[in-house]
Amino acid sequence: MTERRRFRRRNRPLDDLPDENISPVEPLGTRAERLARRETKTSAVQAARRAEARQAEAAGRMAQATRQTGAEHRVETGRVSTEPARAEARRGQTAPRPAAPAVATRTAQSPTPLQQRGWHDLAEVSVDARHLERNRIVTAARQDPAHAAFDILRTKLLQGLADHGWKRVAITSPTKDCGKTFTAANLAVSLSRHQNCRTLLLDCDLRRPTLHKIMGFRDPGSMGDMLRGLLPPERHLVRMGENAIHAGHNIAFGFNGAVEPYASELLQTPRTAETLRQVETMLQPDVVLFDLPPALYFDDVMAFRPLFDGVLLVIGGGLTTDKEVREVERLLGKNTPLLGMVLNKAEGTSLDKYTY
């Protein structure tokens, strides 16, 4: 016979209950203590989230660096792999000829085959003469008497650069609307007609790029991507093709259509300096013009100072004051060569108002 289940009577006295080891309940504490515990827990959760975010950001940077390194390696590998084929094609197309008498001056200025190949690998662009005329590119048609002032500016600039062995020229102004981009474009077209002078004009006004609009180029790309090394120079830069304004083919442009909010930080990075060095090695330009923002509005010109040899200051007639000119000279410092001042938008028709 099975043992029947025992039940405790409902009205059993509490004293008859068996002793049990029940741990005491922790008191809730005061309201201040509860708030302190809650704040401590919240702070710990937030700290953990911040740590996870930092880890994710670091992983993203490492992934981007890996992709960039891989892209550069693929570009370099492709360039090296195609070099033997190009050399073989050139040998097959060129028959051996008797050696011709060498001309010392001509040979000294002629670019090497590697330099020629880098220059001619750039895409060609055409320009619209009417568009240039509407944007006051007076050196294009050469019908406006003002074009002579830019030719004089070109000659004086080349002489000054040759005397010091310089090639990098920054073009800026104290404030906006002085015509610095207008001056840079006209000077570049004038330089293109100079024989044995290879010119490169880069739009480094990363805050308000307008060079592509003046020249009538619809697909400017991103100068910032090229300076960061994300875009090879040969895929971004373009050179002058056949045109109706009789401009030389020895001029190339680096346009920009993307605004960079951290322009000064980008201009002073080591990667920007390395990119410009690669561009010069590939293209071997004689003159490099940089269209920079106004000197008194941002610190871009000062940040870019180690990367150019001298500055060309464009002054707006009736707009720029003597105080602003002196302030620009003070900001640039005594060690920054001032290659010249261009008086733009001067009243009257006399060419004397266009001074260098």
Secondary structure as UniProt FT lines:
FT   TURN            10..11
FT   HELIX           14..16
FT   HELIX           31..93
FT   HELIX           104..109
FT   HELIX           113..120
FT   STRAND          123..125
FT   HELIX           129..134
FT   TURN            135..136
FT   HELIX           138..141
FT   TURN            145..146
FT   HELIX           147..164
FT   STRAND          168..172
FT   TURN            176..177
FT   HELIX           180..192
FT   TURN            195..196
FT   STRAND          199..203
FT   HELIX           211..215
FT   HELIX           223..228
FT   HELIX           233..236
FT   STRAND          238..240
FT   STRAND          251..254
FT   TURN            261..262
FT   HELIX           263..267
FT   HELIX           270..283
FT   STRAND          287..291
FT   TURN            295..297
FT   HELIX           300..304
FT   HELIX           305..307
FT   STRAND          310..316
FT   TURN            317..319
FT   HELIX           322..332
FT   TURN            334..335
FT   STRAND          338..344
FT   HELIX           351..353
//
